[in-house]
Amino acid sequence: MELFDHAAPIGHGDAALDLAQFTAHHTQLLQLERQAEVQETQRLLQQRTDAELEARGIVLRKLTVQDLEPGLGGRVHAVLQPSRGGPLPAHRFGPGDVVGLSEQVEGGKIVEAARGIVARVQRERITIALDDEEAELPSLVRLSRDRK
């Protein structure tokens, strides 16, 4: 008998599932979890100040564009770092996260400048693969989880 018999059901006794059912069920659970995370992020973005959101790791404020570099698939990567130098504050951004880059203008209004995907996170910088290579980024960037 093979150590991992892929044709064998997963589970115990009558509650056994085959691999296709197991995968379908967990895919559905992951989708539900993602929807819940998006709803929670939307709620927080609407109800909290930027300082509170940054403390929760959902927003990074006052970032500058250190460099624009070519990335895979012809995408432009924006390398962002804190405007005052040093390491990024604690945050919950990771590779693959969909993010919005925006500018905060007078009156506290937030104007979206671009969208992208987190490509790489380092201690002192975060790299974003921009959706629009022609996007004009402001001098000070606010990075937040995308609401979509």
FENFENGI-V670518 format. One record per pair of residues at least 6 apart in sequence whose C-alpha atoms are under 7 Angstrom apart, sorted by the first residue. I is the first residue (numbers start at 1). GAP is how many residues later the second one is. D is the distance in whole Angstrom. If there is no record, write none. Layout:
I GAP D
I GAP D
This chain:
9 7 6
9 8 5
9 9 4
9 10 7
10 6 5
10 7 5
10 8 6
10 9 7
11 6 6
38 109 6
41 106 7
42 105 6
53 6 5
54 6 6
57 33 6
57 34 4
57 35 5
58 33 6
58 34 6
58 86 6
58 87 6
59 84 6
59 85 5
60 82 6
60 83 5
60 84 7
61 80 7
61 81 5
61 82 6
62 20 6
62 21 6
62 78 5
62 79 6
62 80 6
63 17 6
63 18 5
63 19 4
63 20 5
63 77 5
63 78 5
63 79 6
64 16 5
64 17 6
64 18 6
64 19 5
64 75 6
64 76 5
64 77 6
65 13 6
65 14 6
65 15 5
65 16 7
66 13 5
66 14 6
66 15 6
67 11 6
67 12 5
68 8 7
68 9 6
68 10 5
68 11 6
69 7 6
69 8 5
69 9 7
70 6 5
70 7 6
71 6 6
75 54 6
75 55 6
75 58 6
76 53 6
76 54 6
76 57 5
77 50 6
77 51 5
77 52 4
77 53 6
78 49 6
78 50 5
78 51 6
78 52 7
79 46 7
79 47 6
79 48 4
79 49 6
80 45 5
80 46 5
80 47 6
81 43 6
81 44 5
81 45 7
82 6 6
86 38 6
87 36 5
87 37 4
88 35 6
88 36 5
88 37 7
94 24 6
94 27 6
95 23 5
95 24 5
95 25 6
95 26 7
96 21 6
96 22 5
96 23 6
97 20 6
97 21 5
98 18 6
98 19 5
98 20 7
98 47 6
98 48 6
99 16 6
99 17 5
99 18 6
99 44 7
99 45 6
99 46 4
99 47 4
100 12 7
100 14 6
100 15 4
100 16 6
100 43 6
100 44 5
100 45 6
100 46 5
101 11 6
101 12 6
101 13 5
101 14 6
101 40 6
101 41 6
101 42 5
101 43 7
102 8 6
102 9 5
102 10 4
102 11 5
102 12 7
102 39 6
102 40 5
102 41 7
103 7 6
103 8 5
103 9 6
103 10 7
103 35 6
103 37 7
103 38 6
103 39 6
104 6 5
104 7 6
113 22 7
113 23 7
113 24 6
114 16 7
114 18 7
114 21 6
115 15 6
115 16 6
116 12 6
116 13 5
116 14 4
116 15 5
117 11 6
117 12 5
117 13 7
118 9 6
118 10 5
118 11 6
119 8 5
119 9 5
119 10 6
120 6 6
120 7 5
121 6 6
